[in-house]
Amino acid sequence: MPLDQNTIQLTPLHGGQQFITAKRGKRSVVRCGRRWGKTEMFTHWASDWAIEGKTVGFFAPTYRLLLPVYDNILRTLTPLKEKASKDEMAITLKTGGAIEFWTLTDENAGRSRKYHEVLVDEASLVPGLKDIFEQSIEPTLLDYYGNATMAGTPKGIDEDSFFYQACVNMSERWREFHAPTHSNPMLNAAAVAKLEAENHPLVYAQEYKAEFVSWAGQSFFSLDKLTIEGKGAVLPQYVDFVFAVIDTAVKDGAEHDGTAVTYFARTTHGNGAPLTVLDWEIVQISSDLMTEWLPSVFNRLSHWSTATKALNPNHCTFIEDKAAGSMLLAHGQRVGWPVGKIDSKITQQGKDARALIASGPVWRGEVKILAEALEKVTTYKDVTKNHLISQVCGFILGDKAASKRADDLLDTFAYGVIVALEPDLD
């Protein structure tokens, strides 16, 4: 039976995607804003090339980013499927074409293969991409004299980033295309127009205008945005509910050990900001004693539920499912404690990415800190200060020295903002 390729319906490309399709060269890099449609363009290209009988290598930073692309392409190309394997992350078509998917956590990704086309998605997120590309990926294009295209959203000015180098310093090798978010005509124009007012100026420039931004010396979360004319918020009343976020990650080196908890009130109908930071705590505690410590968090939440006249008296403590947190979650679920796992879509973002996501609500004034929490001072590791404000307002995006500083309360803050105010995180 002849192959009916007309049964395949690829998602149409918008004008900007069509322009790049027509103009791309042997080596092309797309510097684009969020939601411009780079992954959708790559999905269209890979499917179209496989239908034509070409072999395609599709590379991305993680399996989590690759899996939805694999599933989407497989659904589209099922009428022409010869075989497909999620274990091998490969799709072969009756046309002779194939798409093979690779995660860039493997520095040998693509070795021994040969491709007509290579696509590298989210290239700005891959450390060490230069070596992986030059040593493992680029040789796969020799047999067919193939093409390579990579795409991503800028992540600061980083001379060590291969994506940055390709866009700025390697014009003789890479043809660059700039595609800000607003150039996607498929997006709601009114929603796109609001982005500038709703985001930190540097976040807007980087994430939506797709510009390379220097974050050097920038305090990312401003105390002005978390306070009301420099003062802490009053206790909100008739809030929807209260919740806590715990960070239990045990980092290498005893100097970094710490368990942090931050308490929040979520408000949609009562008075106060949409999200209020009620209290915080940071302690040093061994993992085997955490199950004895955790009930004190529930007791504190009950106090805040009563004090804020929460409409829903039930409360939850969100915990990252990692290290000692996994143990706490398992124990809590076993004995019926009100604990919940922070969605992996959030935890896998990375610290800088989570800060970017949390920055929107903070910049819009949707997050305030209670006066008592603002004025609170404790001693932790022989340092007496407000550790929450120090960590949150001292955070600098892309700071390579950040690993030397405590960040447990920063993590609980970012998680809390995202959990409460960004439920539709992609």
C-alpha positions as CSV (number, residue, x, y, z in Angstrom):
1,M,0.0,0.0,0.0
2,P,1.5,3.4,-0.9
3,L,2.3,5.8,1.9
4,D,-0.3,8.5,2.3
5,Q,1.8,11.4,3.6
6,N,-1.2,13.7,3.2
7,T,-2.6,12.2,6.4
8,I,0.1,14.0,8.4
9,Q,-1.0,17.5,9.6
10,L,1.9,19.6,10.9
11,T,1.2,22.6,13.1
12,P,1.6,25.7,10.7
13,L,4.5,28.0,11.3
14,H,3.9,31.7,12.0
15,G,5.6,34.3,10.0
16,G,8.8,34.6,12.1
17,Q,9.3,30.9,12.1
18,Q,8.8,30.8,8.3
19,F,11.4,33.5,7.8
20,I,14.0,31.5,9.8
21,T,13.1,28.3,8.0
22,A,13.8,30.0,4.6
23,K,16.9,31.9,5.7
24,R,18.8,29.5,8.1
25,G,22.3,28.4,7.1
26,K,24.6,25.5,7.8
27,R,25.0,26.7,11.4
28,S,22.2,28.9,12.8
29,V,21.3,30.1,16.3
30,V,17.9,31.5,17.3
31,R,17.9,33.9,20.2
32,C,14.3,34.1,21.2
33,G,12.0,35.3,23.9
34,R,9.8,33.0,26.0
35,R,6.7,31.6,24.2
36,W,8.0,32.7,20.8
37,G,7.7,29.1,19.6
38,K,11.2,27.7,19.2
39,T,10.3,24.2,20.3
40,E,7.2,24.2,18.2
41,M,9.4,25.3,15.2
42,F,11.9,22.5,15.9
43,T,9.1,20.0,16.3
44,H,7.7,21.0,12.9
45,W,11.1,20.9,11.2
46,A,12.1,17.5,12.7
47,S,8.7,16.0,11.6
48,D,8.9,17.4,8.1
49,W,12.5,16.2,7.6
50,A,11.7,12.7,8.8
51,I,8.8,12.5,6.4
52,E,11.2,13.5,3.6
53,G,13.5,10.5,4.6
54,K,16.1,12.5,6.5
55,T,17.7,11.5,9.8
56,V,17.5,14.1,12.6
57,G,19.3,14.4,15.9
58,F,17.2,16.3,18.5
59,F,19.2,17.5,21.6
60,A,17.9,19.1,24.8
61,P,19.3,19.6,28.3
62,T,17.1,17.0,30.1
63,Y,14.8,14.1,29.6
64,R,12.0,16.1,31.1
65,L,12.3,18.7,28.3
66,L,12.7,16.0,25.6
67,L,9.8,13.8,26.6
68,P,6.9,16.1,25.6
69,V,8.6,16.7,22.2
70,Y,9.0,13.0,21.6
71,D,5.3,12.4,22.6
72,N,4.1,15.2,20.4
73,I,6.1,14.1,17.3
74,L,5.1,10.5,17.8
75,R,1.4,11.4,17.9
76,T,1.8,13.5,14.7
77,L,3.8,10.9,12.8
78,T,2.0,7.7,13.9
79,P,0.4,7.0,10.5
80,L,4.0,6.7,9.0
81,K,5.6,5.1,12.1
82,E,7.8,2.1,11.4
83,K,8.9,1.7,15.0
84,A,9.3,3.9,18.1
85,S,10.9,3.4,21.4
86,K,10.7,5.6,24.4
87,D,13.5,3.6,26.1
88,E,15.8,4.4,23.1
89,M,14.1,7.8,22.5
90,A,13.9,7.2,18.7
91,I,11.2,7.2,16.0
92,T,11.7,5.6,12.7
93,L,9.3,6.2,9.8
94,K,8.3,4.1,6.8
95,T,9.8,6.8,4.6
96,G,13.3,5.9,5.8
97,G,13.5,9.0,8.0
98,A,14.2,8.9,11.7
99,I,14.4,11.2,14.7
100,E,16.7,10.4,17.6
101,F,16.5,12.3,20.9
102,W,19.4,13.0,23.2
103,T,19.8,14.6,26.6
104,L,22.8,16.9,27.0
105,T,23.6,15.6,30.4
106,D,25.5,13.0,28.4
107,E,28.7,14.6,27.1
108,N,28.9,11.8,24.5
109,A,25.4,12.5,23.1
110,G,25.2,11.6,19.4
111,R,28.6,9.9,19.1
112,S,28.8,7.3,16.4
113,R,25.5,8.6,14.7
114,K,25.1,10.5,11.5
115,Y,22.5,13.1,10.8
116,H,21.2,15.3,8.0
117,E,20.0,17.8,10.5
118,V,20.7,18.6,14.2
119,L,18.6,20.6,16.5
120,V,19.7,21.8,19.9
121,D,16.8,23.1,22.0
122,E,17.3,25.3,25.2
123,A,20.9,25.7,24.2
124,S,21.5,28.5,26.7
125,L,20.8,26.2,29.6
126,V,23.6,23.7,28.8
127,P,27.0,24.2,30.6
128,G,29.9,22.9,28.6
129,L,27.9,22.8,25.4
130,K,30.9,24.0,23.3
131,D,32.9,20.8,24.0
132,I,29.8,18.6,23.6
133,F,28.9,20.2,20.3
134,E,32.4,20.2,18.8
135,Q,33.5,16.8,20.0
136,S,30.2,14.7,19.9
137,I,27.5,16.5,17.9
138,E,29.2,18.3,15.0
139,P,31.0,15.1,13.7
140,T,27.5,13.5,13.2
141,L,27.0,16.0,10.3
142,L,30.0,15.1,8.3
143,D,28.5,12.2,6.3
144,Y,25.6,14.2,4.9
145,Y,27.3,17.7,5.1
146,G,24.4,18.4,7.4
147,N,23.0,21.5,9.1
148,A,22.8,22.4,12.8
149,T,20.4,24.9,14.5
150,M,20.4,25.7,18.2
151,A,17.9,28.0,20.0
152,G,17.4,29.4,23.5
153,T,16.5,32.4,25.6
154,P,19.5,34.4,26.9
155,K,20.7,33.8,30.4
156,G,22.9,36.7,31.3
157,I,26.2,37.7,29.8
158,D,28.4,34.7,30.1
159,E,31.6,34.5,28.0
160,D,31.8,30.8,28.8
161,S,28.4,30.0,27.3
162,F,28.6,28.5,23.8
163,F,25.1,29.9,23.1
164,Y,26.3,33.4,24.0
165,Q,29.5,33.0,21.9
166,A,27.5,31.8,18.9
167,C,25.2,34.8,19.1
168,V,27.8,37.5,19.8
169,N,31.3,36.4,18.9
170,M,31.1,33.8,16.2
171,S,29.2,35.5,13.3
172,E,31.6,33.9,10.8
173,R,30.3,30.4,11.8
174,W,26.8,31.0,13.1
175,R,24.0,32.9,11.5
176,E,22.0,34.6,14.3
177,F,18.3,35.2,14.3
178,H,16.7,37.5,17.0
179,A,13.1,36.6,17.8
180,P,11.5,38.6,20.8
181,T,8.3,37.3,22.3
182,H,6.2,40.0,20.8
183,S,7.1,38.8,17.3
184,N,4.9,35.7,17.7
185,P,1.6,36.8,16.2
186,M,-0.1,33.8,17.7
187,L,0.1,35.2,21.2
188,N,-2.6,37.4,22.8
189,A,-1.4,41.0,21.9
190,A,-2.9,42.5,25.1
191,A,-1.3,39.9,27.3
192,V,2.1,40.5,25.6
193,A,1.8,44.2,26.0
194,K,1.3,43.8,29.8
195,L,4.6,41.9,30.2
196,E,6.8,45.0,30.5
197,A,4.8,46.4,33.4
198,E,4.5,43.1,35.2
199,N,8.1,42.1,35.2
200,H,11.4,43.4,36.6
201,P,13.0,45.5,33.8
202,L,16.0,43.2,33.5
203,V,13.8,40.1,33.5
204,Y,11.6,41.6,30.8
205,A,14.7,42.5,28.7
206,Q,16.2,39.0,29.0
207,E,13.1,36.7,29.0
208,Y,10.9,38.5,26.6
209,K,13.0,40.9,24.5
210,A,15.7,38.1,24.3
211,E,18.5,40.5,25.1
212,F,21.8,39.6,26.8
213,V,21.6,41.3,30.2
214,S,24.3,41.9,32.7
215,W,23.2,41.0,36.2
216,A,26.5,42.0,37.8
217,G,25.8,43.6,41.2
218,Q,22.0,43.5,40.8
219,S,20.0,42.7,44.0
220,F,17.3,40.7,42.4
221,F,14.5,41.1,45.0
222,S,14.1,44.6,46.2
223,L,13.0,45.2,49.8
224,D,10.9,48.2,48.5
225,K,8.7,45.7,46.7
226,L,8.3,43.5,49.7
227,T,7.3,46.3,52.1
228,I,4.8,49.2,52.2
229,E,6.7,52.5,52.2
230,G,9.6,50.7,53.9
231,K,7.5,49.1,56.6
232,G,6.2,45.6,57.1
233,A,2.6,44.6,56.3
234,V,-0.1,44.4,59.0
235,L,-1.5,40.9,59.7
236,P,-4.0,40.0,57.0
237,Q,-7.4,38.9,58.0
238,Y,-9.8,36.4,56.5
239,V,-7.2,34.9,54.3
240,D,-7.9,31.8,52.1
241,F,-5.4,29.6,53.8
242,V,-1.9,29.4,55.3
243,F,0.9,27.1,54.3
244,A,4.6,26.5,54.9
245,V,7.6,25.6,52.7
246,I,10.5,23.6,54.1
247,D,14.0,23.3,52.5
248,T,15.9,20.4,54.0
249,A,18.7,20.0,51.4
250,V,21.9,19.0,53.1
251,K,24.7,20.4,51.0
252,D,28.4,19.3,50.9
253,G,30.3,20.7,53.8
254,A,28.9,21.2,57.4
255,E,29.1,25.0,57.0
256,H,26.1,24.8,54.6
257,D,23.9,22.4,56.5
258,G,20.5,24.0,57.3
259,T,16.8,23.4,57.5
260,A,14.6,26.4,56.7
261,V,10.9,27.0,56.9
262,T,8.9,30.0,55.7
263,Y,5.2,30.6,56.5
264,F,2.8,32.2,54.1
265,A,-0.8,33.4,53.9
266,R,-2.7,33.3,50.6
267,T,-5.4,35.9,50.1
268,T,-7.9,36.4,47.4
269,H,-11.0,37.6,49.3
270,G,-9.7,39.1,52.6
271,N,-7.5,42.1,53.2
272,G,-3.8,42.1,52.6
273,A,-1.6,41.3,49.7
274,P,-2.2,38.1,47.6
275,L,0.7,36.5,49.4
276,T,2.1,37.5,52.8
277,V,5.2,36.2,54.4
278,L,4.2,35.6,58.0
279,D,7.3,34.1,59.6
280,W,10.5,32.2,59.0
281,E,13.0,30.0,60.8
282,I,16.4,28.5,60.0
283,V,17.9,25.8,62.2
284,Q,20.7,23.2,62.2
285,I,19.1,19.8,62.8
286,S,20.2,16.3,62.0
287,S,18.0,14.4,59.6
288,D,17.1,11.7,62.2
289,L,15.5,14.4,64.4
290,M,13.5,16.1,61.7
291,T,10.4,14.0,62.2
292,E,10.4,15.1,65.8
293,W,10.8,18.8,64.7
294,L,8.2,18.8,62.0
295,P,5.1,18.9,64.3
296,S,6.3,22.2,65.6
297,V,5.8,23.6,62.1
298,F,2.2,22.3,62.1
299,N,1.6,23.9,65.5
300,R,2.9,27.2,64.1
301,L,0.7,26.9,61.1
302,S,-2.3,26.4,63.3
303,H,-1.4,29.5,65.2
304,W,-1.3,31.5,62.0
305,S,-4.5,30.0,60.7
306,T,-6.3,31.3,63.8
307,A,-4.5,34.6,63.8
308,T,-5.4,35.4,60.2
309,K,-9.0,34.0,60.5
310,A,-8.3,31.6,57.6
311,L,-11.4,30.7,55.7
312,N,-10.0,27.2,55.2
313,P,-8.5,26.1,58.5
314,N,-6.7,23.2,56.8
315,H,-3.1,23.8,56.1
316,C,-0.2,22.1,54.2
317,T,3.5,22.0,54.5
318,F,5.3,21.8,51.1
319,I,8.6,20.0,51.0
320,E,11.1,19.4,48.3
321,D,11.3,15.7,47.5
322,K,15.1,15.4,47.8
323,A,17.6,14.3,50.5
324,A,16.1,14.5,54.0
325,G,12.9,16.0,52.4
326,S,12.1,12.7,50.8
327,M,12.3,11.0,54.2
328,L,10.0,13.6,55.8
329,L,7.5,13.3,53.0
330,A,7.4,9.5,53.2
331,H,7.0,9.6,57.0
332,G,4.4,12.3,56.9
333,Q,2.3,10.6,54.4
334,R,2.6,7.3,56.3
335,V,1.3,8.8,59.6
336,G,-1.2,11.2,57.9
337,W,0.5,14.5,58.4
338,P,-0.5,17.4,56.2
339,V,2.6,17.4,53.9
340,G,2.8,17.8,50.2
341,K,5.6,17.4,47.6
342,I,6.6,20.5,45.7
343,D,5.9,19.9,42.0
344,S,8.9,18.6,40.1
345,K,8.1,21.2,37.4
346,I,9.2,23.8,40.0
347,T,12.1,22.0,41.7
348,Q,13.8,21.1,38.4
349,Q,13.9,24.7,37.2
350,G,17.1,25.5,39.1
351,K,17.7,28.4,41.5
352,D,18.1,31.1,38.9
353,A,15.1,30.0,36.9
354,R,13.0,29.8,40.0
355,A,14.0,33.3,41.0
356,L,13.0,34.6,37.6
357,I,9.6,33.0,37.9
358,A,9.1,34.3,41.4
359,S,10.3,37.8,40.4
360,G,7.1,38.6,38.5
361,P,4.7,38.5,41.4
362,V,7.2,40.3,43.7
363,W,7.7,43.1,41.1
364,R,4.0,43.5,40.7
365,G,3.6,44.0,44.5
366,E,1.7,40.8,45.1
367,V,4.1,39.6,47.9
368,K,4.5,41.5,51.2
369,I,6.3,40.6,54.4
370,L,4.6,40.9,57.8
371,A,6.1,43.5,60.1
372,E,7.1,40.9,62.7
373,A,8.9,38.8,60.0
374,L,10.7,41.9,58.7
375,E,11.9,42.9,62.1
376,K,12.8,39.4,63.3
377,V,16.5,38.8,64.1
378,T,18.0,35.4,65.0
379,T,21.4,33.9,65.5
380,Y,22.4,31.2,63.0
381,K,25.9,29.8,62.8
382,D,27.1,32.6,65.0
383,V,25.7,35.3,62.8
384,T,22.8,37.5,64.2
385,K,20.6,39.2,61.6
386,N,17.4,38.8,59.6
387,H,18.5,35.8,57.6
388,L,15.4,35.8,55.4
389,I,15.9,39.4,54.2
390,S,19.6,38.8,53.9
391,Q,19.2,35.8,51.6
392,V,16.3,37.0,49.5
393,C,17.3,40.6,49.0
394,G,21.0,39.6,48.7
395,F,20.4,37.2,45.9
396,I,22.1,38.0,42.5
397,L,21.1,36.1,39.4
398,G,23.9,34.1,37.9
399,D,26.3,34.9,40.8
400,K,29.0,32.2,40.5
401,A,29.9,32.8,44.2
402,A,26.4,32.0,45.3
403,S,27.3,28.4,46.2
404,K,29.4,29.7,49.0
405,R,26.4,31.5,50.7
406,A,23.5,30.1,52.6
407,D,20.3,30.0,50.5
408,D,17.9,27.8,52.4
409,L,15.4,30.6,53.1
410,L,15.8,32.0,49.6
411,D,14.6,28.6,48.3
412,T,11.6,28.4,50.6
413,F,10.7,32.0,49.6
414,A,10.9,31.3,45.8
415,Y,9.0,28.0,46.2
416,G,6.3,29.7,48.2
417,V,5.8,32.4,45.7
418,I,5.6,30.0,42.8
419,V,3.3,27.5,44.6
420,A,0.9,30.2,45.6
421,L,0.9,32.6,42.6
422,E,2.2,30.7,39.6
423,P,0.1,27.5,39.5
424,D,0.2,27.2,35.7
425,L,3.9,27.0,35.4
426,D,5.0,25.4,32.1
